Amino acid sequence: MVLRLYNTLTKKTEDFEPKVKNTVGVYTCGLTVQGRPHVGHIRAALTRDIIVRWLEHLNYHVMSVENFTDIDDKVIEKQQESGRDWRMIAGTHIREYMAACDRLNIKQASFYPRASQHIEEIIKLVQMLVDKGYAYENAGDVYFRVRNYKDYGKLSNKTIDELISGARIAPHETKEDPLDFALWKAAKPGEPYWFSPWGKGRPGWHIECSAMSMYHLGESCDIHTGGEDLIFPHHENEIAQSVAATGKEFFRYWLHTGWVTLGGEKMAKSTGHYFLIGDILKDYAPNVIRLYLLKTHYRTQIEFSKERLDEAKNAYSRIDDFLSRFRDLEGTEEPLRQDEFSGAMNNDLNTSRALSIIFDLVSAGYETKDEKERRSIASSVRQYLRLLGFREKTERPFRELTDVLEDVLLKLRDVERSRMFEAVARKFLVDFVAIRDEDDFFPIMLNLLLFMRDELRKEKNYEMADYIRKRITEKGILVQDMKIEHL
């Protein structure tokens, strides 16, 4: 069965055919980083994760790009409110987002460009539009002439008449037409700026994504994803300015993730109506959150609630309890109900149906008395969970590193700062029972040992530092010291 995807542009479910055989380019509109990441951001990232995982399973080579909008009105407003530099604000929130994605086992994109890193490409693209008569400059601002692009509104299914009724010109704007949107904005006093043919300024929001996607994936590519709230005006404007500039189809397939709602309203930083993903990860394991989000088809809105997360927790415990009987099993045979599972995923990435197949298999595994059948079911469930990005618990590495820590603490008793090391380590071990997911222990435990080693090296206790390195290496983990030279 061929992969079929619902295309927002055509309003139809279509057979997927990449522009280049066996190679797929995927662009995802990522965060505007004026605030901390919330559950809605993670759901959009998870859509990219599932698309990429399934395409790779189908033997496509995937190039994926997810951008960060690190310079725009909202980021500048946050700078003015907080007094912190916009680069610091952006960096802090990007690091938190990436850490959350890592814990949730969301595949890293091939590239994570930032708008501020592509000013040259943005200016070049804006100049192309000016040269072709699709854009004009007025008092340092550059605007796109919406009426000059005949297909405007095709993605969002809006007509020019509908748009006119809601269009307004703000007092500071210098548009020819209320429908026109900004490509480049003249800098106001105190705002960050770059030099351009139109004076000091910065890019508009929409042009950033066109420039970044073209730079990394070419002028015409395969799949563009993002939240459904971006359909208009962001994605509509992306298409208009990109096609106007190049004369080529921009992206062939447009996939949009449904909102995560709270009390029926969209989660949004602008309204303060959201749950931070960092807070949710304190109470629920990454696999539970992944299950909760994937149980609903990516295009369907999902109402956030702790009750539904608790349901997902209980459901995943049932899976994990079954698999715990077969921790060392690595099945090589084809999984059971493979045609059904593939059919679900090829039908517009229907993770809801795919998960129901997994739960059916687990139920059958609990019911059967045949040990061979149970092992076959466990193997199938494990393979399907991996395809959906679930990370299986790995108890052994944590226990091995615990043994290393205990050994190191014994040897540190005669070291001057041993009590400090022991207090930190003991507190961690006491807190063991409070942490929800055993997989989270491994990086934390490793970082604790590496912290102790770095402190010992600072005190020139190289013998003890080398011992810690030796013990970690014995567990199959390479510890490499790198000298960083500043250019």
Summary of the structure (lengths in Angstrom):
residues: 487
radius of gyration: 25.8
end to end distance: 53.0
largest distance: 80.5
contacts: 1501
relative contact order: 0.10
helix: 53%
strand: 14%
